Structure formats: structure tokens, C-alpha cells
Amino acid sequence: MTEAQRERELQRSESEARDIIHDIDRLNTFPENKKSRWVWELLQNAKDIATENGVDVTYELKDNDIIFSHNGSAFETKHLLAILYKTSTKSLSGDDGTTGKYGTGFVTTHILSKKLTINGIHQKTEDASLRKFTLNIDRTAAGLDEVEALTRMKQSLFTAFQQIDKIVENPSDFITDLLHSFTYSLLQQKSMRLMD
């Protein structure tokens, strides 16, 4: 790797971490009437990956967790990376029938919790094989002082990237029910108020 390539990777890594920290911090400034936007973002994302039979969604409040589930199409690696890095795989023009296009909406779901676990089905691009996966995303670094936040967010992104990178190593399986769940811990009282 050349010096310029190393520097580009370092700058990219810092930029990704800064963007996410900035967006998470911005959630705290939302007016009360915008704090429920997370509901629409999850519904919109489920709609965007509906199968030819549509998509069914459920919300479940279980103990201290809210679990949003849907039976949309399987995730590809590019979709998981888009969630992690706050990017988009959708058409800018919306010609593909999707609603979102900038990749910024999903981050609003972190108003519920800065920690998220995604359980779902992954489809390998090269052979369409299916496998189960679990991905843990931790955005808690956003609340720290700037230097520590940047260091910890970069580490958190790297850890989640490694999880995504290893998903294709999971054994493939014959899967007929495509079920995906997004679990947010509601241990903080603030998060519980958002459910009202």
C-alpha cells in the first residue's frame, strides 16, 4: 500500500466515524414531534426490500427491548455495509421504486438506543446461497469527548465491518422464511418515552 493509499484510508475511516458521531449527536436536538421518525424509517426500509408478495412487519416490546421484524428480501453484503456506514444502495432518482436514497434515515433509529442487534438472512451475491447472521452495531462512542469518541467510533465501525466480512463464512442453509429483526435496548427511560 502506498503512502497516498494509507492516508486515503485513514481519512476515509475518520470521515465515516465523524459523520456518524455528528448525526447521532444531532438526534438530541430533534424537536419532540420529530423524535418518532424512527418508526417511519424502519417501515420505509422494509417497504424498499419487499418481495413480490409484499412485506409483513411487526413491532414487539419485550422486557427492555423493542424488536422490529420484517420478512423482506435477504440482505446482501452491500446492504449491511450501507447500514453500518450510513450510505445507500438505492437509486438517487427513485426509478427503482425505493423511497430512501441518501442513507441518512436509518441513523435516526438510534434515538431508541445507540446499540442495535440485527438478526437476519444474508444472500451471497456470487451464488445466491442463504445463511443466518447476527450483526451488532454500537454507536455509544458518540456521547464521549471528541478525541475518545473518534477513536472508539472507528474501532466500533471496524469491529462491525469484521462481523460483516465473516458472514459469508457462515454455513449456507435451506431457508424458506426470510425473517429479519432489529433489536434496540430500551434500558434508558428516555427511550421508553419515545414509545408513547
N, C-alpha and C positions, 0 to 999 in steps of 0.2 A: 504494500500500500504506500502510495506516495505521500509526501507532506501535505499537499493540497487535498488529497482524498481523506486523510486523517482529520484535517482541520474542518472539512465539509461535514464529516460525520459528527464531529464534536459540536459544531454549530447547529446541525440538524437536531441532535439529541437535546441540546439546551433549548432550542426554539420550541420543540414539541412540549417539553416539560413546562416552560414559561407560559405557553398558550393555555395549557390545561390548568395550571395554577391560577392564572388570570380569570379564566372562565368559572372555575369553582368559587373563587373569591367573589366574583360578580353576583353569584346566586344569592349571597347575603344581602344584596341591595335591591332585590326584586320587591316591588310593591306586593301587598298581600293578595291582590286579585291575579297576579301572575304566578304565584307560587304553586298553583295546581297544574301548571303547564306540563309537568312530568307525565300526567295521565295521557294527554294528547300525543306526546312524543312516543310513548310506548305503543299506543294504538296505531299511530301513523306508521311506525316501523313494522309492526305486524302486518298491516294492510299492504305495505310495499313488498312483502315476500309471500303473499297469499298464493296458494296453489290454484289449480283450475277449479277446485271445489270450494274456494274461498279460504277463510281462516277463522278459527274459533279462538277466543281469548277468555281468560279468567283472571280475576284478582282474588287473592286469598290472604286474609290476615290471620297469621298463625303464630301464636305466642308473641314474640317481639319482632317478627318478620312480616314484610309484605312480599308476596310472591306473585309476580305477573307471569302468566304462561300463555303460550300460543302454539298452534300446530302448523305454522307456515313452513316454507321450503327450508331445506337443510342449509346450514351456514357453510360457506366456503371460507378458506383462509383469508381472503381479501376482505370479507365482511367483518371478521373478528378483528383484523388489524384496523379497519375503519372505526370500529367501536373504541378500541384502545387508544388510537392516536387522534380521534376527533376529526376524521376525514370522511369522505363519502365515496361510494362506488356508483352513485346514481347519476343519471343524465342531468346536465345543467338546464336543458330545455324542458325536461319533464316528458319528453317524447316516449319514454319507456313506461309511462303510466305511474311512475312513482311520485310521491308527494315531496319528500325531503330531497335536498340536493347539495347542501353545504357541509353536512356532517357535524353541525354545531348543536343540533337539537337534543341528541341523546345525553349530552353532558348535563342538561337540566334535570335529568332523573337523579343526579347526585344530591339534589336538595333533600331527598329522602335519607340518604346515607352516603358517606364517602367510600364505603366498602360495598362491593357488589360481587355476587357469585352467579355466573351463568352456567347452567347445565343444559346441554343440548345435543343435537346431532350435527356432525360435520360431514361434508361431502368432499372427498378428494377430487381435485379438478381433473387430473390425468386419467382416472379410470372410473369415476363416479361412485366409488365404494363409500359406504357409510360407516361411521363409528361414533360412539358416545364420547363426550368430552365434558370437562369441568374447567372453567376459567375464573380465576379470582382477580378482580381489579381493585386496587387500593389507591384512593385519592386523598388519604388523610394527611399527606405531606403539605397540602395546600394551606393549612392553617398555621404553619410554622413561620419563623422568621425567614427572610428571603434566601439567604445562603443555604441554610439547612433544608428549606423547602425544595430548592432546586436540586440539591444533591439527592435527597430522598425520593423526589418525584422521578428523577432519571433512573434511580435504582428500581423503583416500583414498575416503571414502564419496561425496563429491561427484563425484570422477573416475569411479568405477564407476557412479554414477547417470547421468552423462552418456553412458557407453557404452550403458547400458540404454535410455536415451531415444532413442538414434540407431539402435537395432536395426531399428525399423520402416522406416528409410530403406534398409536393405539390400534388394537386388532379390529379389523373390519368385521361387520356383523350384518345379518339379515334383519333389517329394521323396517317395519311397516308403519309404525306410529311415529311421526315426526313431532316430538314434543320438546319444547324449549322453555326454560324457566329462568327468570331474573329475580334473584332474591336479595332484598335490601333489609338490613338490620335496622329496626326502629327503636333502638335502646334509648335514644335521646328523646326527651319529652317534646322538643321542638319538632321532631319528625312525626310524632304521634298527632300533633295539631294539624299537620298537613293532610291527614287522612279524613279530617272532619269535613 
